[in-house]
Amino acid sequence: MVCTSVKILVVMVCMTLLFTGITPVFAHESMTVDKYNIEIGWKEEPPLVGQQNSITFEFTTDEGKGVSSGVVNAFKDLTATIKSGSVSKQLDILSGEKTGQYYAKIIPTQIGSLTIELTGTLEGVKVNKQVEIEDVANINEIAFPPTDTTGSSDIAKIKNTLGQLQQDVSQLSDGGQTGRTSGKSYDYAIFAMGIGAAGIILAVISLVKRK
């Protein structure tokens, strides 16, 4: 009887979550340094490639009896660095709306994990910590219709090739006015075929992207 009641309760909870549209909350990462608690994460979650976002920081200190307060000017002698593999960048820290809250604007450029490193001192307490925040995701996770992130670069390359071919034809044409034209006619035909092929490729990619 007890087992049946538990099963019914679980089903009711699941149905409530389903129909009320409750979504999971992405937890920020926390670290403790002496009496200070530091919480780090993304302002907008999930973080997406190419979308402006912010790394948020919240510094609090335990005042006792369950009371905590924000740390003023926490980054006075503290540096925040963001790392992706061997690449790193010092973050430009701005003050948030509430005491102890800070943020740094950033536009993620690739999917994957990022690490935040804090070094320096916090009100005289030495800090040397790092934490991995939530992975950056592909924008297609919420984009509709989905976008092709490689299409633009492919078209740009083809356009550059097409432009170079046109310049070559123009230069060859100028040279043909003063030189022998018998061999030049063949060259004109080859270059014309190259331009035509590039144009076809460009048209195909454009059609695919419209689908």
N, C-alpha and C positions, 0 to 999 in steps of 0.2 A: 504493500500500500504506500509506504514512504517512498519507495523507488519510483512508483508511478507518478506520485505527486511532484517529485523532483523533475522528472521528464517533462511533465506538463508545464512546470515553471520555466524550464529552459526554452521550450517551444514558444511560450508567451513572450519571453524576453527577446528572442530572435525576431519574432514577428513585429514587436514594437520597434526594434532598431530598423527593420526593413521598411516599414510604412511611415516612420517619422523622418526618414531621410538623414539619420545621424551618420556622419562620416568620421573616419578615424582621425585623431589628432596627432600630428607629427611632433614628437617630443624633442625639445632642445637638449643639448648635451650640457651636463653640469660638472663642475670641478670644485674642489675645496682647497683653499690655501689659508692655513692658520684659522682665523675666525671668520674668514670671508667665503661666501659662496658665489661662484661665477657661473652664469648660465649663458650659453652661446648657441645661436641657431640662425635660421633664415627668417626674414620678415614675411615673405610670401612662400608658401609651401604647397606643392613641391616646387623646388627651384628648377627653372627651365632654361635651356640653352638659348642665348640671344635675347632674353628678357631681363630688363633692369630689375634688380632686387637689392636687398641690403643684408649684411651680416649684422645681427643684433647681439648686444652684450648687456647683461644685467648684473650689477655688483651689489650684493647685500651683505650685511653683517648682523650676526645674532646678538640682540640686546638682552636676551634672557626672557623667560616666561612666555616663550612662543612669539616674541615680538622681534621683527627684523626691520632694518632701515637701509635705504639706498646709500651707496658710497659716493660722496661728492668728489668731483675732479679725479676720478679713478685713474685716468690715463696721463696724469701729470708726469709720472716717471715710468710709465708702462708703454710698451710697444706691441702692437698686434700685427702679425704677419700671416698672409695666406699663402699656402703652398699647394702646388699641383705637380707631383713628381719632383723633378729637380728645379722647377721654376718657382720663384717666390716673389712676393710683392708686399711692401709695407702698406697697411691700410690707413686711409685718411679718416680718422675717427671724429664723429660729430655727436653732440649731446642730444639725447632723446627728450620726450615730453615730460618724463618723470625723473626724479632724483635717482641716480644709480643706473639709468638706462642710457645706452649709447648705441650708435650704429655706423656702418660704413657702406656706402653705395658701391655696387658692383654689377657687372653684366657678365655672367658665365659664358664662356665661349666654347666649351666642350663638355660632353657628358662625363660622369665619373665622380670620384671622391675628391674632396678638398680638405685640407688640414689647416686649422687655425693654431698659431703659436703665440703665446703671451710670454714676454720676457721683460725684466726690469724689476721695479719695486712698487708695492702697493701700500702706501702709508708706512713706508719703512720695512715692510715685509718682502723678502725676496721671492720673486715669481719666475718660474721657468717651467711652463706647462704647455702641452699641446693636446688638441682634441680633434677628432675627425667628425665633420658635420654631415648632414644628410646629402646623399649623392645628387648631383645635377642630372636631370632627366631630359630626354628628347622632347621637344615641343609638341611632337605628334601625339603624345600621350593625352593631350586635351584639345589639340588643334582640330578644326573641321572646316572644310575638307583638309585632309593631311597634306603637308607640304613636302616637296622634294628638296632637301637641303643641298643636294649636289648639282641640281639642274642649273642654277644661276652661274656657277663657276664654269660648267661645261659650255654654256652658251657664250660666255665671255671669251673663253679660249678659241672657240670657233670664229667668233667675230674678229678677234685679233688676227687669226690666220687668214681670214677672208680679206681683211684690210691690207695685210702684207702682200698677198697675191695680187691685189689690184695695183699696188705700188710697183711691183715687179713688172707687171704688164705695161704700165705707163712708161717706165724707164726703158724697157725693151723696145717699145714703139718709137720712142725718141731716138734710140740708137739706130733703128732700122732706116731712118730717113737719110742717114749719111753713110751707112754701110751696105753690105750686100743683103738683099731681101730674100734670096732663095731659101737660106737656112732659117731665117727669121720666121717665115710663115709656119714652119713646123713648130717652132717655139711658141708662137701665138696660140696655136691649136692646143698644145699641151697645157699652157697656163689657163686657157679658156675652160678646158675640161676640169682643171683643178678648182677653178672658181665655181663651176657648176656643181661639182661634188660637194664642196663646202656648203653651198646654198641648200642642197638637198638635205644634208645632215642637219643643218640649222632648222629647216622646215619640219623634219621628222621629230626633233626634240621638242619643238614648240607644240606640235600636235599632241605628243605624249603628255606634256605638262598640262594641257587643257582637259585631259580626260580625268 
